[in-house]
Amino acid sequence: MSNQETPNCNTVDSGAGPKYYVKASILGESVRMLLDTGSQVTIVTESQCSPEILAQLAPAPVSVTAYNGSAIDIKGVFKTDIIIDDITIKETPIYVTGNNFKPILGTPALEGIVLDFTERKIRSKGKCCPVYLSSECLDTQNYNLKAL
């Protein structure tokens, strides 16, 4: 390719995978949580917690950063069970953020859970629950790359 040519790389509609989530219950409250095998913590927002929980938060034992390396404002952490239909994930550390993030079910909660994206289910100890696809859309763009 000469230095004058500019390749046009187009993303395709199916270039990004779907987002999978579960309908969970935390302390009796219904929470739609993103299944995130890249997240090392489970996160909910401050607005999803009762004042009683917020008053009892323990200090976070680790700093939490987003994928891009930016700091996530963590108010504290608490432990409780997460219930997803017939599956109970016991004593899960849940980090509370002041940021406006979507709730995330991270790897500590997913240990021992089998993710079956083909069947759209999660399984644990002989029990299974549905996994849902997000209806959120990903914007696609054209990128013009220039040879150096």
Backbone as ProteinMPNN parsed JSONL, in Angstrom:
{"seq_chain_A": "MSNQETPNCNTVDSGAGPKYYVKASILGESVRMLLDTGSQVTIVTESQCSPEILAQLAPAPVSVTAYNGSAIDIKGVFKTDIIIDDITIKETPIYVTGNNFKPILGTPALEGIVLDFTERKIRSKGKCCPVYLSSECLDTQNYNLKAL", "coords_chain_A": {"N_chain_A": [[0.853, -1.158, 0.0], [0.613, 2.153, -0.866], [1.835, 5.327, 0.419], [-0.1, 7.145, -0.151], [-2.585, 5.977, -0.226], [-5.667, 5.574, 1.481], [-7.038, 3.485, 3.618], [-10.393, 2.38, 4.154], [-11.972, 1.441, 6.905], [-14.688, -0.237, 7.942], [-16.913, -0.666, 10.612], [-18.964, -3.415, 11.568], [-22.424, -4.397, 11.852], [-22.653, -6.604, 13.588], [-20.326, -6.512, 15.016], [-19.83, -6.167, 17.716], [-20.398, -7.814, 20.776], [-23.423, -8.871, 22.521], [-24.926, -7.418, 25.502], [-25.262, -9.062, 28.53], [-27.552, -9.703, 31.124], [-28.894, -10.216, 34.452], [-31.835, -10.682, 36.441], [-31.831, -9.734, 39.545], [-32.094, -9.976, 43.157], [-31.458, -7.923, 45.83], [-31.251, -7.571, 49.173], [-34.043, -7.668, 49.216], [-34.74, -5.906, 47.213], [-35.386, -5.421, 43.77], [-33.003, -5.749, 41.23], [-31.534, -5.065, 38.204], [-28.809, -6.569, 36.828], [-25.696, -6.287, 35.191], [-23.909, -8.912, 33.732], [-20.618, -9.266, 34.229], [-17.717, -10.42, 33.368], [-15.271, -9.28, 33.401], [-15.094, -7.572, 35.472], [-13.789, -7.003, 38.632], [-15.195, -6.594, 40.915], [-18.449, -6.453, 42.466], [-20.94, -4.126, 41.837], [-23.173, -1.588, 42.947], [-25.296, 1.318, 42.783], [-25.259, 4.262, 44.844], [-27.8, 5.361, 45.064], [-29.391, 3.138, 44.965], [-29.353, 2.009, 47.398], [-30.534, 1.701, 50.751], [-30.914, 4.248, 53.294], [-30.15, 3.12, 55.747], [-28.381, 1.052, 55.058], [-26.386, 2.549, 53.77], [-25.42, 3.994, 55.936], [-24.036, 2.071, 57.296], [-21.874, 1.191, 55.82], [-18.801, -0.44, 55.173], [-15.346, 0.552, 54.977], [-13.924, 0.521, 51.709], [-11.794, -2.111, 50.793], [-10.072, -2.018, 48.671], [-8.924, 0.003, 45.897], [-10.967, 1.027, 43.204], [-11.078, 0.893, 39.733], [-12.179, 1.992, 36.504], [-12.473, 0.442, 33.25], [-10.975, 2.065, 31.566], [-9.081, 3.051, 33.266], [-9.765, 5.167, 34.872], [-10.68, 6.515, 38.061], [-13.148, 5.068, 40.177], [-15.719, 6.294, 42.114], [-15.992, 5.093, 45.153], [-18.121, 4.536, 47.782], [-18.204, 2.77, 49.86], [-18.452, -0.608, 51.181], [-20.551, -3.488, 51.479], [-21.71, -6.672, 52.743], [-23.851, -9.171, 51.539], [-26.469, -11.529, 50.645], [-27.056, -12.339, 47.232], [-29.805, -12.862, 45.278], [-30.876, -14.736, 42.604], [-33.463, -15.718, 40.991], [-33.74, -19.062, 41.631], [-31.186, -19.327, 42.516], [-28.858, -18.603, 44.994], [-26.396, -16.401, 45.856], [-24.148, -16.393, 48.219], [-23.236, -14.161, 50.921], [-21.985, -11.946, 49.483], [-19.588, -9.524, 48.623], [-20.501, -6.222, 48.099], [-19.92, -3.391, 46.363], [-20.444, 0.058, 46.745], [-21.171, 2.746, 44.72], [-20.797, 6.249, 44.072], [-21.041, 7.165, 41.584], [-22.956, 7.337, 38.52], [-23.532, 4.549, 37.589], [-24.372, 1.458, 35.92], [-25.674, -1.351, 37.653], [-23.403, -3.969, 38.438], [-22.608, -7.351, 38.189], [-19.954, -8.843, 39.296], [-16.812, -10.742, 39.019], [-16.212, -11.964, 41.641], [-18.767, -12.679, 42.57], [-19.547, -14.332, 40.544], [-18.04, -16.614, 40.687], [-18.128, -20.095, 40.744], [-20.464, -20.145, 39.372], [-21.951, -21.233, 36.394], [-21.806, -19.937, 33.254], [-23.934, -19.923, 30.583], [-24.158, -18.887, 27.622], [-25.191, -19.625, 25.175], [-27.53, -21.054, 25.719], [-28.663, -19.115, 27.186], [-28.608, -18.977, 30.049], [-27.797, -19.183, 33.546], [-26.06, -21.379, 35.729], [-25.967, -23.167, 38.808], [-25.097, -25.446, 41.218], [-26.992, -27.409, 40.357], [-29.213, -25.861, 39.845], [-30.891, -23.528, 37.693], [-31.101, -20.352, 36.006], [-32.635, -17.738, 34.078], [-30.847, -15.762, 31.642], [-30.704, -12.543, 30.36], [-30.782, -10.674, 27.308], [-29.513, -7.469, 26.636], [-31.359, -4.662, 25.489], [-30.076, -2.508, 24.65], [-28.413, -0.491, 22.25], [-25.477, -0.518, 20.243], [-23.594, 2.051, 18.946], [-22.322, 2.333, 15.675], [-19.457, 3.231, 13.759], [-17.621, 4.776, 11.035], [-14.209, 4.514, 10.318], [-11.425, 6.238, 9.18], [-8.351, 5.266, 8.25], [-5.011, 6.291, 8.095], [-2.094, 5.774, 6.261], [1.207, 5.618, 7.571]], "CA_chain_A": [[0.0, 0.0, 0.0], [1.424, 3.372, -0.918], [1.534, 6.305, 1.449], [-1.209, 7.976, -0.589], [-3.851, 5.271, -0.075], [-6.316, 5.652, 2.785], [-8.027, 2.406, 3.719], [-11.629, 2.684, 4.872], [-12.352, 0.283, 7.715], [-16.053, -0.067, 8.441], [-17.365, -1.637, 11.606], [-20.15, -4.12, 11.095], [-23.498, -4.425, 12.842], [-22.445, -7.65, 14.585], [-18.946, -6.435, 15.474], [-19.76, -6.161, 19.179], [-21.307, -8.785, 21.372], [-24.524, -8.324, 23.316], [-24.759, -7.302, 26.949], [-26.106, -10.025, 29.231], [-27.862, -9.3, 32.49], [-29.81, -11.05, 35.227], [-32.746, -9.986, 37.349], [-31.408, -10.165, 40.873], [-32.702, -9.36, 44.325], [-30.495, -7.603, 46.878], [-31.974, -7.069, 50.343], [-35.452, -7.553, 48.869], [-34.955, -4.957, 46.118], [-35.103, -5.946, 42.443], [-31.896, -5.045, 40.59], [-31.068, -5.618, 36.926], [-27.349, -6.511, 36.934], [-24.896, -6.699, 34.049], [-22.933, -9.968, 33.983], [-19.359, -8.691, 33.757], [-16.602, -11.3, 33.73], [-14.061, -8.475, 33.474], [-15.14, -6.728, 36.656], [-13.313, -7.697, 39.825], [-16.097, -6.302, 42.026], [-19.874, -6.275, 42.199], [-21.193, -2.709, 42.123], [-24.491, -0.953, 42.847], [-25.183, 2.756, 43.012], [-25.686, 4.81, 46.132], [-29.254, 5.58, 45.031], [-30.069, 1.845, 45.094], [-29.189, 1.539, 48.775], [-31.315, 2.394, 51.769], [-30.082, 5.035, 54.211], [-29.611, 2.239, 56.784], [-27.207, 0.378, 54.487], [-25.35, 3.564, 53.541], [-24.85, 4.38, 57.237], [-23.249, 0.965, 57.84], [-20.88, 0.728, 54.857], [-17.408, -0.591, 55.596], [-14.428, 1.14, 53.997], [-13.53, -0.392, 50.632], [-10.422, -2.571, 51.018], [-9.279, -1.804, 47.453], [-9.352, 1.073, 44.996], [-11.64, 0.461, 42.039], [-10.95, 1.714, 38.537], [-12.917, 1.579, 35.312], [-11.661, -0.173, 32.204], [-10.04, 3.055, 31.01], [-8.144, 3.444, 34.301], [-10.271, 6.263, 35.705], [-11.124, 6.102, 39.394], [-14.581, 4.958, 40.454], [-16.015, 6.824, 43.444], [-16.573, 4.043, 45.993], [-18.542, 5.046, 49.092], [-17.961, 1.721, 50.837], [-18.825, -1.96, 50.772], [-21.296, -4.304, 52.441], [-21.883, -8.06, 52.319], [-25.189, -9.742, 51.659], [-26.79, -12.516, 49.615], [-27.697, -11.912, 45.987], [-30.706, -13.936, 44.864], [-31.269, -14.714, 41.196], [-34.437, -16.805, 40.942], [-33.478, -20.128, 42.597], [-29.769, -19.333, 42.876], [-28.457, -17.632, 46.006], [-24.955, -16.192, 45.953], [-24.031, -16.06, 49.644], [-22.252, -13.244, 51.504], [-21.261, -11.298, 48.385], [-19.203, -8.126, 48.835], [-21.122, -5.323, 47.122], [-19.335, -2.058, 46.435], [-21.427, 1.108, 46.483], [-20.544, 3.872, 44.046], [-21.515, 7.515, 43.949], [-21.199, 7.42, 40.157], [-24.198, 6.872, 37.914], [-23.214, 3.344, 36.83], [-25.326, 0.361, 35.957], [-25.233, -2.387, 38.585], [-22.55, -4.976, 37.814], [-22.339, -8.595, 38.901], [-18.567, -9.099, 38.942], [-16.254, -12.089, 39.138], [-16.356, -12.648, 42.931], [-20.114, -13.246, 42.652], [-19.724, -15.314, 39.47], [-17.299, -17.847, 40.968], [-19.035, -21.206, 41.018], [-21.613, -20.025, 38.483], [-21.671, -21.588, 35.009], [-22.484, -19.041, 32.318], [-24.263, -20.594, 29.329], [-24.719, -17.839, 26.777], [-25.942, -20.257, 24.092], [-28.868, -21.348, 26.251], [-29.058, -17.922, 27.942], [-28.885, -19.394, 31.421], [-26.7, -19.406, 34.475], [-26.297, -22.597, 36.493], [-25.203, -23.356, 40.032], [-25.555, -26.523, 42.105], [-28.181, -28.055, 39.817], [-30.286, -24.893, 39.6], [-30.575, -22.616, 36.595], [-31.896, -19.126, 35.919], [-32.474, -17.108, 32.763], [-29.988, -14.613, 31.373], [-31.404, -11.721, 29.382], [-29.997, -9.804, 26.437], [-29.861, -6.057, 26.75], [-31.91, -4.058, 24.273], [-29.268, -1.336, 24.333], [-27.751, -0.58, 20.955], [-24.127, 0.009, 20.144], [-23.418, 2.866, 17.757], [-21.191, 1.969, 14.835], [-18.88, 4.374, 13.068], [-16.59, 4.514, 10.064], [-12.912, 5.081, 10.686], [-10.485, 6.376, 8.076], [-6.987, 5.08, 8.717], [-4.016, 6.84, 7.179], [-0.78, 5.115, 6.307], [2.277, 6.485, 8.096]], "C_chain_A": [[0.906, 1.229, 0.0], [0.996, 4.319, 0.189], [0.326, 7.154, 1.11], [-2.569, 7.311, -0.353], [-4.369, 5.411, 1.359], [-7.352, 4.54, 2.87], [-9.237, 2.857, 4.521], [-12.044, 1.42, 5.608], [-13.726, 0.557, 8.308], [-16.333, -1.1, 9.52], [-18.639, -2.268, 11.071], [-21.17, -4.183, 12.216], [-23.248, -5.455, 13.944], [-21.029, -7.637, 15.145], [-18.788, -6.434, 16.983], [-20.788, -7.142, 19.718], [-22.398, -8.115, 22.184], [-24.118, -8.151, 24.773], [-25.753, -8.272, 27.588], [-26.334, -9.54, 30.655], [-28.8, -10.302, 33.139], [-30.703, -10.146, 36.066], [-32.488, -10.53, 38.74], [-32.239, -9.474, 41.953], [-31.607, -9.175, 45.368], [-31.263, -6.936, 48.011], [-33.443, -6.778, 50.011], [-35.755, -6.586, 47.741], [-34.559, -5.601, 44.795], [-34.048, -5.087, 41.755], [-31.525, -5.776, 39.301], [-29.551, -5.437, 36.889], [-26.682, -7.045, 35.673], [-23.943, -7.807, 34.485], [-21.614, -9.493, 33.396], [-18.185, -9.527, 34.235], [-15.269, -10.553, 33.749], [-14.015, -7.586, 34.702], [-14.734, -7.526, 37.883], [-14.162, -7.413, 41.055], [-17.535, -6.264, 41.53], [-20.225, -4.873, 42.68], [-22.676, -2.383, 42.005], [-24.297, 0.532, 43.128], [-25.718, 3.134, 44.392], [-27.206, 4.96, 46.188], [-30.04, 4.277, 45.157], [-30.009, 1.29, 46.517], [-30.046, 2.359, 49.731], [-30.382, 3.228, 52.639], [-29.452, 4.177, 55.307], [-28.355, 1.517, 56.297], [-26.074, 1.378, 54.309], [-24.661, 3.964, 54.846], [-23.922, 3.312, 57.801], [-22.156, 0.463, 56.895], [-19.499, 0.623, 55.499], [-16.519, 0.107, 54.57], [-14.053, 0.091, 52.937], [-12.075, -0.813, 50.837], [-9.496, -2.375, 49.815], [-9.788, -0.573, 46.724], [-9.937, 0.42, 43.756], [-11.492, 1.432, 40.879], [-11.768, 1.125, 37.41], [-11.94, 0.981, 34.305], [-10.612, 0.792, 31.662], [-9.039, 3.572, 32.049], [-8.616, 4.573, 35.194], [-10.821, 5.724, 37.025], [-12.646, 6.058, 39.472], [-14.782, 5.386, 41.9], [-16.731, 5.755, 44.271], [-16.856, 4.624, 47.374], [-18.262, 4.05, 50.213], [-18.453, 0.39, 50.302], [-19.647, -2.609, 51.886], [-21.43, -5.706, 51.876], [-23.326, -8.483, 52.538], [-25.362, -10.798, 50.579], [-27.388, -11.816, 48.403], [-28.524, -13.096, 45.519], [-31.102, -13.703, 43.41], [-32.167, -15.925, 40.991], [-34.127, -17.84, 42.028], [-32.027, -20.193, 43.056], [-29.497, -18.235, 43.901], [-26.935, -17.583, 46.056], [-24.717, -15.599, 47.342], [-22.945, -15.029, 49.944], [-21.356, -12.573, 50.463], [-20.864, -9.874, 48.768], [-19.793, -7.266, 47.713], [-20.579, -3.924, 47.367], [-20.393, -1.036, 46.022], [-20.699, 2.304, 45.882], [-21.44, 5.101, 44.058], [-21.715, 7.897, 42.497], [-22.522, 6.858, 39.659], [-23.9, 5.681, 37.002], [-24.37, 2.362, 36.885], [-24.797, -0.68, 36.937], [-24.491, -3.504, 37.844], [-22.416, -6.17, 38.743], [-20.956, -9.056, 38.45], [-18.096, -10.5, 39.279], [-16.346, -12.713, 40.531], [-17.73, -13.317, 43.084], [-20.319, -14.362, 41.629], [-18.93, -16.596, 39.68], [-18.284, -18.944, 41.355], [-20.301, -21.175, 40.175], [-21.16, -20.416, 37.075], [-22.498, -20.663, 34.123], [-22.697, -19.787, 31.008], [-24.96, -19.587, 28.431], [-25.525, -18.415, 25.619], [-27.379, -20.515, 24.527], [-29.465, -20.161, 27.004], [-29.517, -18.282, 29.352], [-27.61, -19.3, 32.244], [-27.079, -20.622, 35.298], [-25.404, -22.622, 37.728], [-25.868, -24.439, 40.863], [-26.879, -27.122, 41.66], [-29.359, -27.127, 39.554], [-29.899, -24.005, 38.43], [-31.574, -21.461, 36.56], [-31.665, -18.486, 34.565], [-31.487, -15.95, 32.785], [-30.665, -13.855, 30.251], [-30.412, -10.921, 28.55], [-30.457, -8.382, 26.635], [-30.41, -5.566, 25.423], [-31.146, -2.803, 23.895], [-28.554, -1.553, 23.014], [-26.355, 0.019, 21.04], [-24.038, 0.811, 18.862], [-22.199, 2.382, 16.989], [-20.735, 3.193, 14.076], [-17.928, 3.891, 11.993], [-15.31, 5.176, 10.54], [-12.053, 5.134, 9.44], [-9.085, 6.304, 8.634], [-6.038, 5.634, 7.669], [-2.703, 6.12, 7.363], [0.253, 6.1, 6.824], [3.374, 6.635, 7.088]], "O_chain_A": [[1.851, 1.316, 0.784], [-0.051, 4.147, 0.812], [-0.224, 7.819, 1.987], [-3.59, 7.996, -0.287], [-3.599, 5.37, 2.319], [-8.421, 4.635, 2.266], [-9.105, 3.635, 5.466], [-12.427, 0.433, 4.98], [-13.892, 1.491, 9.092], [-16.02, -2.279, 9.352], [-19.308, -1.698, 10.21], [-20.826, -4.039, 13.389], [-23.588, -5.217, 15.103], [-20.574, -8.641, 15.692], [-17.689, -6.683, 17.478], [-21.891, -7.277, 19.188], [-22.308, -6.929, 22.499], [-23.095, -8.674, 25.214], [-26.931, -8.298, 27.231], [-25.422, -9.031, 31.306], [-29.417, -11.126, 32.465], [-30.361, -9.0, 36.357], [-32.881, -11.649, 39.067], [-32.978, -8.524, 41.69], [-30.919, -10.124, 45.745], [-31.852, -5.871, 47.832], [-34.01, -5.781, 50.46], [-36.912, -6.451, 47.344], [-33.518, -6.252, 44.706], [-34.168, -3.863, 41.697], [-31.237, -6.972, 39.321], [-29.054, -4.311, 36.912], [-27.045, -8.101, 35.155], [-23.245, -7.666, 35.49], [-21.505, -9.334, 32.18], [-17.714, -9.368, 35.361], [-14.241, -11.141, 34.083], [-13.011, -6.918, 34.949], [-15.277, -8.6, 38.141], [-13.88, -7.94, 42.131], [-17.801, -6.071, 40.344], [-19.858, -4.476, 43.786], [-23.352, -2.84, 41.083], [-23.261, 0.948, 43.647], [-26.512, 2.416, 45.001], [-27.824, 4.718, 47.225], [-31.241, 4.311, 45.428], [-30.554, 0.223, 46.796], [-30.25, 3.557, 49.536], [-29.186, 2.944, 52.713], [-28.342, 4.467, 55.753], [-27.381, 1.387, 57.039], [-24.929, 1.09, 54.657], [-23.461, 4.239, 54.86], [-23.11, 3.598, 58.682], [-21.569, -0.59, 57.146], [-19.088, 1.492, 56.268], [-16.907, 0.237, 53.409], [-13.888, -1.087, 53.254], [-11.21, 0.041, 51.035], [-8.282, -2.547, 49.926], [-10.932, -0.156, 46.906], [-9.455, -0.621, 43.309], [-11.744, 2.629, 41.014], [-12.018, -0.079, 37.363], [-10.726, 1.019, 34.503], [-9.496, 0.388, 31.338], [-8.23, 4.446, 31.737], [-7.948, 4.909, 36.172], [-11.355, 4.617, 37.086], [-13.337, 6.903, 38.904], [-14.099, 4.9, 42.802], [-17.932, 5.539, 44.108], [-15.96, 5.134, 48.046], [-18.101, 4.435, 51.371], [-18.822, 0.268, 49.134], [-19.464, -2.32, 53.068], [-21.282, -5.912, 50.672], [-23.934, -8.197, 53.569], [-24.51, -10.948, 49.704], [-28.123, -10.837, 48.527], [-28.009, -14.205, 45.379], [-31.589, -12.636, 43.038], [-31.675, -17.042, 40.834], [-34.238, -17.536, 43.216], [-31.677, -21.026, 43.893], [-29.864, -17.078, 43.695], [-26.275, -18.6, 46.271], [-25.049, -14.442, 47.598], [-21.886, -15.017, 49.317], [-20.13, -12.627, 50.553], [-21.715, -9.094, 49.195], [-19.603, -7.552, 46.531], [-20.758, -3.351, 48.441], [-21.139, -1.249, 45.066], [-19.736, 2.812, 46.457], [-22.667, 5.003, 44.055], [-22.458, 8.829, 42.191], [-23.129, 6.004, 40.306], [-24.004, 5.793, 35.781], [-25.226, 2.423, 37.768], [-23.585, -0.869, 37.037], [-24.902, -3.927, 36.764], [-22.145, -6.019, 39.934], [-20.802, -9.596, 37.354], [-18.863, -11.335, 39.758], [-16.545, -13.925, 40.612], [-17.835, -14.398, 43.664], [-21.166, -15.235, 41.821], [-19.114, -17.564, 38.943], [-19.164, -18.737, 42.191], [-21.124, -22.087, 40.26], [-20.105, -19.977, 36.617], [-23.724, -20.611, 34.225], [-21.732, -20.235, 30.388], [-26.183, -19.444, 28.464], [-26.447, -17.765, 25.129], [-28.324, -20.23, 23.791], [-30.626, -20.194, 27.411], [-30.621, -17.954, 29.784], [-26.499, -19.332, 31.713], [-28.258, -20.877, 35.541], [-24.26, -22.169, 37.706], [-27.057, -24.357, 41.173], [-27.782, -27.323, 42.471], [-30.403, -27.579, 39.083], [-28.715, -23.755, 38.2], [-32.714, -21.575, 37.011], [-30.607, -18.673, 33.965], [-31.316, -15.262, 33.791], [-31.149, -14.459, 29.294], [-29.343, -10.541, 29.026], [-31.65, -8.119, 26.784], [-29.974, -6.006, 24.359], [-31.508, -2.11, 22.945], [-28.139, -2.668, 22.698], [-26.1, 0.942, 21.813], [-24.376, 0.303, 17.793], [-21.169, 2.061, 17.58], [-21.53, 4.087, 13.783], [-17.476, 2.746, 12.021], [-15.336, 6.272, 11.1], [-11.969, 4.145, 8.712], [-8.67, 7.172, 9.401], [-6.259, 5.451, 6.472], [-2.258, 5.886, 8.486], [0.172, 7.295, 6.538], [4.359, 7.327, 7.347]]}, "name": "protein", "num_of_chains": 1, "seq": "MSNQETPNCNTVDSGAGPKYYVKASILGESVRMLLDTGSQVTIVTESQCSPEILAQLAPAPVSVTAYNGSAIDIKGVFKTDIIIDDITIKETPIYVTGNNFKPILGTPALEGIVLDFTERKIRSKGKCCPVYLSSECLDTQNYNLKAL"}
